[in-house]
Amino acid sequence: MIKHLKLTKAIVAMALGIVALIAAKIMESNRMDGNQVVLGIAGFLFIASALIFLYPILFAKKADKDGKSVELKPAAKEPVEPETLAS
């Protein structure tokens, strides 16, 4: 699902944000200069990843003309068949 909705950039940004947050906390405990800059970078990466996660929801295609039903269409090359429930 992450690959089909092109969310790998969001996962990478979040992972880099976590690494930057850990680095900022280590720098703070060792009383090093520049920990506020690294903390700001971590915050920016978290905000960017949140916006990238919202992208497929904001630009989803409407399934009907009334706009009551919205479908997230994966960016797959082959058509995705809906799953049927076996009775």
Number of C-alpha atoms within 10 A of each C-alpha: 7 12 11 12 16 17 17 15 15 21 17 13 20 21 16 17 24 16 13 21 21 15 16 23 15 13 17 15 10 10 10 11 11 11 20 14 12 20 20 15 17 24 17 15 22 21 16 17 23 15 13 18 19 13 14 16 13 10 10 13 14 14 13 10 7 7 9 8 10 12 11 14 16 17 12 11 7 7 9 10 6 6 6 6 5 4 3
